[in-house]
Amino acid sequence: MKKEYMDDCPEYVKDYLLNLKLIKDRADRTEEAYFIDIRTFLRYLKLKHGDVDTDTPYCKICVKDVPFSYLENLTLYDAYEYLNYLKEIRSNSTATRARKTSALKQLYSYLHNKAKMLDKNPLEDLEMPRIKNKLPKYLSLEQSIELLKNIDSKHKSRDYCIICLFLNCGMRLSELVGLNINDYSKDNRTLRLFGKGSKERIIYLNDACIDALETYLKDRPSNSKDPDALFISQQLRRINKRRVQFIVEEMLKKAGLSNLGVTTHKLRHTAATLMYQHGGVDPLVLKDILGHKSIATTEIYTHLSNENLKKAAESSPLADQKPPKK
């Protein structure tokens, strides 16, 4: 299937994306994400070299014709100028700048080490913006129950099922919208998910998820234009990410929880935190449920349990000591 973004892609970038797809086995959405980050850099180069008017909308700058010489002649100092541009002009967050830096470094590494199109890699010593470790936001158990109790929409069974799966299974947004009907097995009580890099994993469903799925499937349109897709939009096609995000935003608002900065990904954090805090799920098991590559990623949830921290403080053998009387 043709990818529309490839129409605005220089040949040397196409080669790199092909390498991502065929050799590194990256998913289509990962390939597109890399291109979008690289396109930002190529648009910057066109502005820097005066190839477009400064009043041209950034999103309208085509990059297919960016000369390879612009990349050849780039210096480490130029790269840091670009990072400063991302911060000061485009107001990108530290995490966004780190991601775009990583995409750029990987492109240059490919051009130098694999494609042999560069005699040297000027970005070999380019440092990544340092990301401060933050504890993820999540809903408490009481807030999660309140959210589920306040699901009310034209497609109530679908929207309830979506949020129920987020809160109970901790799946990613991309995993949810990619679900097909045959990924669900009622008999085995399982869902098959395809995570980052198209890695497949099986998760087990509790009664709440089974009930939500069975209720939704009775209401699911039978005349869908995407018959394999599990979740269907009002246009009878596979539901897209933005629509799911909007559903979550609307339901949070109905539950009076819209001021907490909670997103679909924060619902994933919520599921993981509730499983650890209230379910006593071992971090290694949690790692497999969430589809994390490393246990280090999962361990952040072990730092979220205030109740565990409270118990640890109270378990000190000196906890009952009193200050001396006057």
C-alpha positions as a printed NumPy array, in Angstrom:
array([[  0.   ,   0.   ,   0.   ],
       [  1.353,   3.401,  -0.98 ],
       [  2.265,   5.732,   1.86 ],
       [  1.239,   9.31 ,   1.012],
       [  4.069,  10.907,   2.97 ],
       [  6.568,   9.225,   0.645],
       [  5.542,  11.702,  -2.08 ],
       [  7.479,  14.381,  -0.187],
       [ 10.548,  12.315,   0.637],
       [ 14.1  ,  12.653,  -0.805],
       [ 15.613,   9.441,  -2.178],
       [ 18.32 ,   9.282,   0.504],
       [ 15.637,   9.399,   3.206],
       [ 13.553,   6.77 ,   1.384],
       [ 16.577,   4.46 ,   1.483],
       [ 16.901,   5.003,   5.215],
       [ 13.187,   4.333,   5.838],
       [ 13.396,   1.191,   3.715],
       [ 16.248,   0.016,   5.926],
       [ 14.088,   0.65 ,   9.002],
       [ 11.273,  -1.366,   7.467],
       [ 13.129,  -4.328,   5.98 ],
       [ 16.22 ,  -4.743,   8.151],
       [ 15.121,  -3.395,  11.527],
       [ 11.527,  -4.593,  11.062],
       [  9.971,  -1.349,  12.26 ],
       [  6.189,  -0.934,  12.049],
       [  4.62 ,   1.405,   9.483],
       [  3.648,   3.928,  12.152],
       [  7.235,   3.94 ,  13.474],
       [  8.564,   4.535,   9.971],
       [  6.16 ,   7.445,   9.519],
       [  7.11 ,   8.926,  12.898],
       [ 10.805,   8.879,  11.927],
       [ 10.015,  10.59 ,   8.635],
       [  8.001,  13.325,  10.362],
       [ 10.925,  14.093,  12.693],
       [ 13.414,  14.085,   9.813],
       [ 11.101,  16.27 ,   7.729],
       [ 11.185,  18.911,  10.48 ],
       [ 14.98 ,  19.001,  10.119],
       [ 14.863,  19.19 ,   6.312],
       [ 12.353,  22.046,   6.439],
       [ 14.71 ,  23.861,   8.779],
       [ 17.56 ,  23.4  ,   6.286],
       [ 15.495,  24.957,   3.498],
       [ 14.748,  27.959,   5.708],
       [ 18.39 ,  28.224,   6.777],
       [ 19.584,  28.215,   3.15 ],
       [ 16.96 ,  30.717,   2.025],
       [ 15.206,  28.293,  -0.325],
       [ 11.739,  29.428,   0.808],
       [ 10.238,  32.726,   1.903],
       [ 10.387,  33.236,   5.642],
       [  6.607,  33.8  ,   5.736],
       [  5.918,  30.373,   4.196],
       [  3.876,  28.248,   6.651],
       [  6.208,  25.63 ,   8.102],
       [  3.779,  22.808,   7.329],
       [  3.755,  23.846,   3.647],
       [  7.504,  23.529,   3.101],
       [  8.19 ,  20.585,   0.757],
       [ 11.375,  18.621,   1.409],
       [ 11.601,  16.275,  -1.554],
       [ 14.07 ,  18.607,  -3.286],
       [ 16.421,  19.21 ,  -0.324],
       [ 19.932,  18.705,  -1.789],
       [ 22.036,  16.014,  -0.148],
       [ 24.868,  18.566,  -0.012],
       [ 22.993,  20.337,   2.796],
       [ 23.427,  17.205,   4.919],
       [ 27.013,  16.649,   3.754],
       [ 28.115,  20.123,   4.796],
       [ 26.357,  20.14 ,   8.166],
       [ 28.626,  20.641,  11.175],
       [ 28.145,  19.746,  14.815],
       [ 27.664,  23.453,  15.545],
       [ 24.891,  23.588,  12.898],
       [ 23.162,  20.678,  14.632],
       [ 23.172,  22.517,  17.956],
       [ 21.759,  25.573,  16.182],
       [ 18.938,  23.356,  14.962],
       [ 18.246,  22.105,  18.498],
       [ 18.143,  25.707,  19.682],
       [ 15.674,  26.472,  16.883],
       [ 13.444,  23.637,  18.08 ],
       [ 13.508,  25.013,  21.606],
       [ 13.27 ,  28.773,  21.043],
       [ 11.271,  29.079,  17.823],
       [  9.177,  25.9  ,  17.723],
       [  8.81 ,  25.665,  21.523],
       [  9.403,  21.899,  21.502],
       [  9.57 ,  20.207,  24.877],
       [ 12.737,  18.482,  26.077],
       [ 11.237,  15.065,  25.312],
       [ 10.298,  16.121,  21.775],
       [ 13.754,  17.576,  21.138],
       [ 15.363,  14.394,  22.437],
       [ 13.244,  12.279,  20.098],
       [ 14.058,  14.448,  17.075],
       [ 17.745,  14.412,  17.987],
       [ 17.666,  10.625,  18.14 ],
       [ 16.002,  10.4  ,  14.708],
       [ 18.613,  12.73 ,  13.254],
       [ 21.546,  10.86 ,  14.785],
       [ 20.213,   7.55 ,  13.475],
       [ 19.776,   8.979,   9.968],
       [ 23.393,  10.229,   9.912],
       [ 24.644,   6.945,  11.332],
       [ 22.914,   5.099,   8.489],
       [ 24.233,   7.468,   5.825],
       [ 27.788,   7.096,   7.138],
       [ 28.021,   3.469,   8.289],
       [ 25.545,   1.646,   6.045],
       [ 24.912,   3.647,   2.868],
       [ 28.511,   4.978,   2.771],
       [ 27.18 ,   8.295,   1.457],
       [ 29.096,  10.323,   4.051],
       [ 32.859,  10.133,   4.583],
       [ 32.379,  11.067,   8.223],
       [ 29.53 ,  11.434,  10.663],
       [ 29.449,  15.029,  11.955],
       [ 26.763,  14.15 ,  14.505],
       [ 28.594,  11.291,  16.17 ],
       [ 29.264,  13.432,  19.252],
       [ 25.914,  15.243,  19.24 ],
       [ 24.549,  15.096,  22.795],
       [ 20.928,  14.304,  23.519],
       [ 18.82 ,  16.816,  25.479],
       [ 18.601,  15.555,  29.024],
       [ 15.111,  14.468,  30.037],
       [ 14.183,  14.832,  33.686],
       [ 12.578,  11.716,  35.111],
       [  8.982,  12.449,  36.032],
       [  6.505,  10.205,  37.766],
       [  3.586,   9.644,  35.379],
       [  0.147,  11.037,  36.137],
       [ -2.615,   8.544,  36.811],
       [ -6.126,   8.25 ,  38.205],
       [ -6.758,   6.862,  41.66 ],
       [ -8.967,   3.794,  42.103],
       [-11.877,   6.002,  43.162],
       [-11.414,   8.31 ,  40.159],
       [-11.215,   5.325,  37.795],
       [-14.518,   3.968,  39.128],
       [-16.067,   7.423,  38.791],
       [-14.922,   7.614,  35.164],
       [-16.492,   4.246,  34.306],
       [-19.736,   5.207,  36.057],
       [-20.06 ,   8.364,  33.968],
       [-19.655,   6.949,  30.462],
       [-22.543,   8.422,  28.511],
       [-22.589,   8.948,  24.745],
       [-24.364,   8.011,  21.546],
       [-22.093,   4.948,  21.3  ],
       [-22.097,   4.131,  25.001],
       [-21.228,   0.411,  24.798],
       [-18.276,   1.102,  22.491],
       [-16.933,   4.02 ,  24.518],
       [-17.357,   2.144,  27.794],
       [-15.506,  -0.854,  26.353],
       [-12.637,   1.326,  25.127],
       [-12.092,   2.958,  28.509],
       [-12.621,  -0.326,  30.345],
       [ -9.817,  -1.926,  28.297],
       [ -7.502,   1.029,  28.886],
       [ -8.055,   0.923,  32.65 ],
       [ -7.853,  -2.858,  33.037],
       [ -5.276,  -3.89 ,  30.452],
       [ -2.923,  -0.907,  30.189],
       [ -2.705,  -1.109,  26.412],
       [ -1.282,   1.617,  24.199],
       [ -3.539,   3.787,  22.046],
       [ -2.053,   2.336,  18.857],
       [ -2.664,  -1.186,  20.171],
       [ -6.311,  -0.449,  20.883],
       [ -7.16 ,   1.096,  17.492],
       [ -5.304,  -1.76 ,  15.776],
       [ -7.439,  -4.465,  17.382],
       [ -9.287,  -6.841,  15.07 ],
       [-12.293,  -8.961,  16.017],
       [-10.279, -12.176,  15.672],
       [ -7.743, -10.84 ,  18.185],
       [-10.383, -11.432,  20.87 ],
       [-11.008, -14.945,  22.173],
       [-13.895, -15.275,  24.602],
       [-13.164, -18.95 ,  25.201],
       [ -9.534, -18.287,  26.146],
       [-10.366, -14.898,  27.729],
       [ -7.52 , -13.257,  25.815],
       [ -6.681, -10.353,  23.538],
       [ -3.819, -10.386,  21.049],
       [ -1.989,  -7.059,  20.855],
       [  0.632,  -5.772,  18.445],
       [  2.94 ,  -3.353,  20.249],
       [  5.997,  -1.368,  19.278],
       [  7.882,  -2.886,  16.377],
       [  4.828,  -5.084,  15.639],
       [  5.757,  -7.291,  18.603],
       [  2.876,  -9.6  ,  19.403],
       [  1.743, -10.398,  22.924],
       [ -1.273, -12.032,  24.531],
       [ -3.028, -10.476,  27.507],
       [ -5.697, -12.111,  29.665],
       [ -9.044, -10.454,  30.302],
       [-10.974, -10.16 ,  33.564],
       [-14.76 , -10.351,  33.884],
       [-15.187,  -6.588,  33.486],
       [-13.421,  -6.633,  30.105],
       [-15.285,  -9.732,  28.901],
       [-18.641,  -8.189,  29.843],
       [-17.737,  -4.879,  28.178],
       [-16.588,  -6.592,  24.975],
       [-19.62 ,  -8.874,  24.742],
       [-21.997,  -5.954,  25.31 ],
       [-20.253,  -3.857,  22.663],
       [-20.11 ,  -6.668,  20.089],
       [-23.91 ,  -6.947,  20.221],
       [-24.109,  -3.253,  19.255],
       [-21.212,  -3.224,  16.795],
       [-22.391,  -2.241,  13.269],
       [-22.697,  -5.274,  11.017],
       [-22.271,  -3.192,   7.855],
       [-18.781,  -1.919,   8.684],
       [-16.527,  -0.862,   5.803],
       [-13.65 ,  -2.381,   7.807],
       [-15.168,  -5.757,   8.737],
       [-12.039,  -6.965,  10.56 ],
       [-11.719,  -3.934,  12.846],
       [-12.957,  -4.354,  16.405],
       [-13.775,  -0.725,  17.151],
       [-15.804,   1.081,  14.491],
       [-16.36 ,   4.821,  14.063],
       [-19.634,   6.514,  13.167],
       [-18.404,   6.504,   9.55 ],
       [-18.357,   2.678,   9.762],
       [-14.572,   2.536,   9.468],
       [-11.845,   1.491,  11.903],
       [-11.777,   4.067,  14.654],
       [ -8.712,   6.323,  14.546],
       [ -6.441,   7.559,  17.312],
       [ -7.766,  11.104,  17.381],
       [-11.34 ,   9.915,  17.782],
       [-10.378,   7.701,  20.723],
       [ -8.525,  10.612,  22.323],
       [-11.621,  12.774,  21.899],
       [-13.817,  10.071,  23.481],
       [-11.505,   9.891,  26.504],
       [-11.461,  13.693,  26.82 ],
       [-15.266,  13.872,  26.696],
       [-15.801,  11.076,  29.223],
       [-13.283,  12.599,  31.629],
       [-15.188,  15.865,  31.361],
       [-18.496,  14.132,  32.146],
       [-16.877,  12.54 ,  35.196],
       [-15.535,  15.888,  36.408],
       [-11.928,  14.77 ,  35.871],
       [-10.959,  16.948,  32.916],
       [ -8.655,  19.197,  34.958],
       [ -6.112,  16.481,  35.789],
       [ -4.205,  16.42 ,  32.499],
       [ -5.16 ,  12.78 ,  31.908],
       [ -4.77 ,  11.356,  28.397],
       [ -5.138,   7.918,  26.822],
       [ -1.525,   7.21 ,  27.754],
       [ -2.217,   8.308,  31.337],
       [ -4.969,   5.672,  31.442],
       [ -2.249,   3.146,  30.599],
       [ -0.268,   4.485,  33.565],
       [ -3.412,   4.2  ,  35.678],
       [ -3.892,   0.527,  34.802],
       [ -0.278,  -0.289,  35.633],
       [ -0.361,   1.627,  38.906],
       [ -3.638,   0.071,  40.07 ],
       [ -2.383,  -3.425,  39.229],
       [  0.742,  -2.809,  41.282],
       [ -0.841,  -0.92 ,  44.182],
       [ -4.101,  -2.787,  44.643],
       [ -3.458,  -6.062,  42.853],
       [  0.041,  -6.715,  44.141],
       [  1.188,  -7.638,  40.626],
       [  4.888,  -8.46 ,  40.457],
       [  6.888,  -5.936,  38.355],
       [  8.168,  -8.739,  36.097],
       [  4.595,  -9.826,  35.351],
       [  3.606,  -6.179,  34.874],
       [  6.435,  -5.811,  32.357],
       [  4.936,  -8.566,  30.188],
       [  1.399,  -7.2  ,  30.49 ],
       [  2.49 ,  -3.731,  29.363],
       [  4.807,  -5.   ,  26.651],
       [  7.869,  -3.221,  28.023],
       [ 11.239,  -4.156,  26.575],
       [ 13.085,  -3.523,  29.828],
       [ 12.136,  -3.996,  33.479],
       [ 13.676,  -0.554,  34.106],
       [ 10.723,   1.005,  32.265],
       [  8.256,  -0.895,  34.43 ],
       [  9.968,  -0.081,  37.712],
       [  8.701,   3.493,  37.641],
       [  5.334,   2.148,  38.802],
       [  6.934,   0.695,  41.916],
       [  7.727,   4.274,  42.985],
       [  4.141,   5.47 ,  42.68 ],
       [  2.563,   3.664,  45.579],
       [  2.18 ,   6.212,  48.359],
       [  0.577,   3.526,  50.504],
       [  3.676,   1.348,  50.23 ],
       [  5.898,   4.321,  51.073],
       [  3.713,   5.074,  54.093],
       [  3.899,   1.464,  55.302],
       [  7.676,   1.456,  54.835],
       [  8.031,   4.58 ,  56.969],
       [  5.772,   3.177,  59.685],
       [  7.648,  -0.141,  59.746],
       [ 10.842,   1.463,  61.015],
       [ 11.795,   0.056,  64.42 ],
       [ 12.241,   3.644,  65.624],
       [  8.757,   4.721,  64.54 ],
       [  7.382,   4.698,  68.103],
       [ 10.105,   6.827,  69.678],
       [  8.988,  10.056,  71.374],
       [ 10.938,  13.285,  71.854],
       [ 12.355,  13.808,  75.375],
       [ 10.139,  15.658,  77.852],
       [ 11.277,  18.985,  79.203]])
